[in-house]
Amino acid sequence: MSRKKLNNYVFMSICEITLELFKKTNYTSHSSYCNSLKMAIKDDKLSSRDKDHLIHISNVLVIIYSFTSEEIGEYICEYLESEAYLVFEKPVKLTQEFFPFSGNW
């Protein structure tokens, strides 16, 4: 499998997870939630909720992909920094709409 395909699968997984986590917050949009998480990581000002969410994302990625902690950190940071959530949100939502039992994290 090419690196680009793997990145897409991982980003889809992260998007599925963050969409579920976002629903438990007071943010008005998934993109504002992800942007806030990106800034919290960048500024090294993670709240306890942010840490819990990052741990949850990490745990799911370990189960699915068997990544190391370092690889998980790289994927999460790349997902947030590149704003991949803007690209993957719609396809993930459509997938969840047509296959409602997929990705119940």
ROSE-4610 file (N, C-alpha, C; in Angstrom, 1 decimal, always signed):
// ROSE-4610
residu = [M/M/M/S/S/S/R/R/R/K/K/K/K/K/K/L/L/L/N/N/N/N/N/N/Y/Y/Y/V/V/V/F/F/F/M/M/M/S/S/S/I/I/I/C/C/C/E/E/E/I/I/I/T/T/T/L/L/L/E/E/E/L/L/L/F/F/F/K/K/K/K/K/K/T/T/T/N/N/N/Y/Y/Y/T/T/T/S/S/S/H/H/H/S/S/S/S/S/S/Y/Y/Y/C/C/C/N/N/N/S/S/S/L/L/L/K/K/K/M/M/M/A/A/A/I/I/I/K/K/K/D/D/D/D/D/D/K/K/K/L/L/L/S/S/S/S/S/S/R/R/R/D/D/D/K/K/K/D/D/D/H/H/H/L/L/L/I/I/I/H/H/H/I/I/I/S/S/S/N/N/N/V/V/V/L/L/L/V/V/V/I/I/I/I/I/I/Y/Y/Y/S/S/S/F/F/F/T/T/T/S/S/S/E/E/E/E/E/E/I/I/I/G/G/G/E/E/E/Y/Y/Y/I/I/I/C/C/C/E/E/E/Y/Y/Y/L/L/L/E/E/E/S/S/S/E/E/E/A/A/A/Y/Y/Y/L/L/L/V/V/V/F/F/F/E/E/E/K/K/K/P/P/P/V/V/V/K/K/K/L/L/L/T/T/T/Q/Q/Q/E/E/E/F/F/F/F/F/F/P/P/P/F/F/F/S/S/S/G/G/G/N/N/N/W/W/W]
num = [1/1/1/2/2/2/3/3/3/4/4/4/5/5/5/6/6/6/7/7/7/8/8/8/9/9/9/10/10/10/11/11/11/12/12/12/13/13/13/14/14/14/15/15/15/16/16/16/17/17/17/18/18/18/19/19/19/20/20/20/21/21/21/22/22/22/23/23/23/24/24/24/25/25/25/26/26/26/27/27/27/28/28/28/29/29/29/30/30/30/31/31/31/32/32/32/33/33/33/34/34/34/35/35/35/36/36/36/37/37/37/38/38/38/39/39/39/40/40/40/41/41/41/42/42/42/43/43/43/44/44/44/45/45/45/46/46/46/47/47/47/48/48/48/49/49/49/50/50/50/51/51/51/52/52/52/53/53/53/54/54/54/55/55/55/56/56/56/57/57/57/58/58/58/59/59/59/60/60/60/61/61/61/62/62/62/63/63/63/64/64/64/65/65/65/66/66/66/67/67/67/68/68/68/69/69/69/70/70/70/71/71/71/72/72/72/73/73/73/74/74/74/75/75/75/76/76/76/77/77/77/78/78/78/79/79/79/80/80/80/81/81/81/82/82/82/83/83/83/84/84/84/85/85/85/86/86/86/87/87/87/88/88/88/89/89/89/90/90/90/91/91/91/92/92/92/93/93/93/94/94/94/95/95/95/96/96/96/97/97/97/98/98/98/99/99/99/100/100/100/101/101/101/102/102/102/103/103/103/104/104/104/105/105/105]
x = [+0.9/+0.0/+0.9/+0.5/+1.3/+1.1/+2.1/+2.1/+0.9/+0.6/-0.6/-1.9/-2.1/-3.3/-3.4/-2.3/-2.3/-2.6/-2.1/-2.4/-3.9/-4.5/-5.9/-6.7/-6.4/-7.1/-7.0/-5.8/-5.5/-6.3/-6.3/-7.0/-8.5/-9.0/-10.4/-10.8/-9.9/-10.1/-10.1/-9.1/-9.0/-10.3/-10.7/-11.9/-13.1/-13.3/-14.4/-14.4/-13.2/-13.1/-13.4/-12.8/-13.0/-14.4/-15.1/-16.5/-17.3/-17.0/-17.7/-17.4/-16.1/-15.6/-16.2/-16.2/-16.8/-18.2/-19.0/-20.4/-20.5/-19.4/-19.5/-18.9/-18.7/-18.2/-19.2/-18.8/-19.6/-19.3/-18.4/-18.0/-19.2/-19.2/-20.3/-20.1/-18.8/-18.5/-17.3/-17.2/-16.1/-14.8/-14.8/-13.6/-13.1/-14.0/-13.6/-13.0/-13.6/-13.1/-11.6/-11.5/-10.1/-9.1/-9.5/-8.6/-8.2/-9.2/-8.8/-7.8/-8.1/-7.1/-5.7/-5.7/-4.4/-3.7/-4.4/-3.8/-3.3/-4.1/-3.7/-2.4/-2.3/-1.1/+0.1/-0.1/+0.9/+1.4/+0.4/+0.8/+1.1/+1.1/+1.3/+0.4/-0.9/-1.8/-3.0/-2.8/-3.8/-4.6/-5.9/-6.8/-6.9/-7.5/-7.6/-8.5/-9.5/-10.4/-9.6/-8.8/-8.0/-7.1/-6.5/-5.6/-6.4/-7.6/-8.4/-8.8/-9.1/-9.5/-8.3/-7.1/-5.9/-5.6/-5.8/-5.6/-6.6/-7.8/-8.8/-8.5/-8.1/-7.7/-6.5/-5.6/-4.4/-4.7/-5.6/-6.0/-6.6/-7.5/-8.2/-7.2/-6.3/-5.3/-4.4/-4.1/-3.2/-4.0/-5.3/-6.1/-6.2/-6.4/-6.6/-5.3/-4.3/-3.1/-1.8/-1.9/-0.7/+0.5/+0.2/+1.2/+1.9/+3.2/+3.9/+3.3/+3.7/+3.2/+3.7/+5.0/+5.6/+4.8/+4.5/+3.7/+2.4/+1.7/+0.4/+0.5/+1.5/+1.6/+1.9/+2.7/+2.9/+1.7/+0.9/-0.4/-1.4/-1.5/-2.5/-2.1/-0.8/-0.3/-0.4/-0.1/-0.2/-1.7/-2.6/-4.0/-4.5/-4.1/-4.5/-3.8/-2.5/-1.8/-2.1/-2.4/-2.7/-4.2/-4.9/-6.4/-7.1/-6.6/-7.2/-8.7/-9.1/-10.5/-11.4/-10.9/-11.8/-12.1/-11.1/-11.3/-12.1/-11.8/-12.4/-13.7/-14.1/-15.4/-16.6/-16.7/-17.9/-17.9/-16.8/-16.9/-17.2/-16.6/-16.9/-18.3/-18.9/-20.3/-21.2/-20.9/-21.7/-21.6/-20.4/-20.2/-21.0/-21.0/-21.7/-23.2/-23.6/-25.1/-25.6/-24.8/-25.2/-24.8/-23.8/-23.4/-23.3/-24.5/-24.5/-23.8/-23.5/-22.8/-21.3/-20.8/-19.3/-18.7/-17.5/-16.8/-17.4/-18.0/-18.6/-17.5/-16.8/-15.6/-16.1]
y = [-1.2/+0.0/+1.2/+2.2/+3.4/+4.3/+5.1/+6.0/+6.9/+7.4/+8.3/+7.6/+6.4/+5.7/+5.4/+5.1/+4.8/+6.1/+7.2/+8.5/+8.8/+8.5/+8.8/+7.9/+6.6/+5.8/+6.3/+6.7/+7.1/+8.4/+9.4/+10.6/+10.4/+9.5/+9.1/+8.6/+7.8/+7.3/+8.4/+9.2/+10.4/+11.3/+11.5/+12.3/+11.7/+10.4/+9.7/+9.8/+9.7/+9.8/+11.2/+12.2/+13.6/+14.1/+13.5/+13.9/+13.4/+12.2/+11.7/+12.5/+12.8/+13.6/+15.0/+15.6/+16.9/+17.1/+16.0/+16.0/+16.2/+15.9/+16.0/+17.3/+18.3/+19.6/+20.7/+21.9/+23.1/+23.8/+23.2/+23.9/+23.9/+24.9/+25.0/+24.2/+23.9/+23.1/+22.2/+21.1/+20.2/+20.9/+21.8/+22.4/+23.4/+24.0/+24.9/+24.1/+22.9/+22.0/+21.5/+21.1/+20.6/+21.8/+23.0/+24.1/+24.5/+24.4/+24.6/+23.6/+22.4/+21.3/+21.5/+21.9/+22.2/+23.4/+24.4/+25.6/+25.2/+24.3/+23.9/+23.1/+22.3/+21.5/+22.4/+23.3/+24.2/+25.1/+25.6/+26.5/+25.8/+24.4/+23.6/+24.0/+24.1/+24.5/+23.6/+22.3/+21.3/+21.2/+21.3/+21.1/+19.6/+19.3/+17.9/+17.2/+17.9/+17.3/+17.1/+18.0/+17.9/+16.6/+16.5/+15.3/+14.0/+14.0/+12.8/+12.5/+13.5/+13.2/+12.7/+13.3/+12.8/+11.4/+11.0/+9.7/+8.7/+9.2/+8.3/+8.1/+9.1/+9.0/+8.1/+8.2/+7.4/+5.9/+5.7/+4.3/+3.6/+4.3/+3.8/+3.5/+4.4/+4.2/+3.0/+2.8/+1.7/+0.4/+0.4/-0.8/-1.1/-0.1/-0.3/-0.5/+0.3/+0.3/-0.2/-0.4/-0.9/+0.1/+1.4/+2.4/+2.5/+3.1/+3.4/+4.8/+5.2/+6.5/+7.6/+7.5/+8.5/+8.7/+7.5/+7.6/+8.2/+7.8/+8.4/+9.9/+10.4/+11.8/+12.5/+11.9/+12.5/+12.6/+11.5/+11.5/+12.5/+12.6/+13.5/+15.0/+15.2/+16.6/+16.9/+16.0/+16.2/+16.5/+15.7/+15.8/+17.2/+17.7/+19.0/+20.1/+20.0/+21.1/+21.3/+20.2/+20.4/+20.7/+20.7/+20.9/+19.9/+18.6/+17.5/+17.3/+17.8/+17.7/+18.4/+19.4/+20.1/+19.3/+18.4/+17.6/+16.3/+15.7/+14.4/+14.5/+15.6/+15.7/+15.2/+15.7/+15.4/+13.9/+13.4/+11.9/+11.0/+11.4/+10.6/+10.7/+11.9/+12.1/+11.3/+11.3/+10.6/+9.1/+8.6/+7.2/+6.8/+7.6/+7.3/+7.4/+8.2/+8.3/+7.0/+6.5/+5.4/+4.0/+4.1/+2.9/+3.3/+3.4/+4.0/+3.2/+2.0/+1.2/+1.2/+1.9/+1.9/+2.9/+2.6/+3.6/+4.0/+3.1/+3.5/+3.4/+4.5/+4.5/+5.0]
z = [+0.0/+0.0/+0.0/-0.8/-0.9/+0.4/+0.7/+1.8/+1.8/+0.6/+0.4/+0.8/+0.3/+0.6/+2.1/+2.8/+4.2/+4.9/+4.5/+5.1/+5.0/+3.9/+3.7/+4.7/+4.8/+5.7/+7.2/+7.5/+8.9/+9.1/+8.2/+8.3/+8.4/+7.6/+7.7/+9.1/+9.6/+11.0/+12.0/+11.9/+12.9/+12.7/+11.5/+11.3/+11.9/+11.7/+12.3/+13.9/+14.4/+15.9/+16.4/+15.7/+16.1/+15.9/+14.9/+14.7/+15.9/+16.4/+17.6/+18.9/+19.0/+20.2/+20.2/+19.0/+18.8/+19.4/+19.2/+19.6/+21.1/+21.9/+23.3/+23.8/+22.9/+23.3/+23.0/+23.3/+23.1/+21.8/+21.0/+19.8/+18.8/+18.0/+17.0/+15.7/+15.5/+14.3/+14.5/+13.7/+13.8/+13.5/+12.5/+12.1/+13.2/+13.9/+15.0/+16.2/+16.4/+17.4/+17.1/+15.8/+15.4/+15.4/+15.0/+15.0/+16.4/+17.3/+18.7/+19.3/+18.9/+19.4/+18.8/+17.5/+16.8/+17.6/+17.9/+18.6/+20.0/+20.7/+22.0/+22.0/+21.0/+20.8/+20.5/+19.6/+19.1/+20.3/+21.1/+22.2/+23.5/+23.4/+24.6/+25.8/+25.5/+26.5/+26.4/+26.5/+26.4/+27.7/+27.6/+28.7/+29.1/+30.2/+30.5/+29.5/+29.0/+28.0/+26.7/+26.3/+25.1/+25.3/+26.4/+26.7/+26.6/+27.2/+27.1/+25.7/+24.9/+23.5/+22.7/+23.0/+22.2/+22.6/+23.9/+24.3/+23.7/+23.6/+22.9/+21.5/+20.8/+19.4/+19.2/+20.1/+20.1/+20.3/+21.3/+21.6/+20.4/+19.7/+18.6/+17.5/+17.2/+16.1/+16.4/+17.7/+18.1/+17.7/+18.1/+17.8/+16.3/+15.5/+14.1/+13.3/+13.6/+12.8/+13.5/+14.8/+15.6/+15.5/+15.5/+15.4/+16.7/+16.6/+17.8/+18.3/+19.5/+20.0/+19.2/+18.7/+17.9/+16.5/+15.9/+14.7/+14.9/+15.9/+16.2/+16.4/+17.1/+17.3/+16.0/+15.1/+13.8/+13.0/+13.0/+12.2/+12.7/+14.0/+14.6/+14.3/+14.5/+14.2/+12.7/+11.8/+10.4/+10.0/+10.6/+10.3/+10.7/+11.9/+12.4/+11.6/+11.5/+10.9/+9.4/+8.7/+7.3/+7.1/+8.2/+8.2/+7.3/+7.4/+6.6/+7.0/+8.2/+8.6/+7.7/+7.0/+6.1/+4.8/+4.5/+3.3/+3.7/+4.8/+5.1/+5.8/+6.4/+7.1/+6.3/+5.1/+4.3/+3.9/+3.4/+3.0/+4.2/+5.4/+6.6/+7.0/+7.0/+7.3/+6.3/+5.1/+4.1/+4.3/+4.6/+4.9/+6.2/+7.2/+8.4/+8.2/+7.3/+6.9/+6.3/+5.3/+4.5/+5.2/+6.1/+6.9/+8.3/+9.0/+10.3/+11.4/+11.2/+12.2/+12.0/+11.0/+10.8/+11.8/+12.3/+13.1/+14.4/+15.1/+16.4/+17.5/+17.7/+18.6/+19.9]
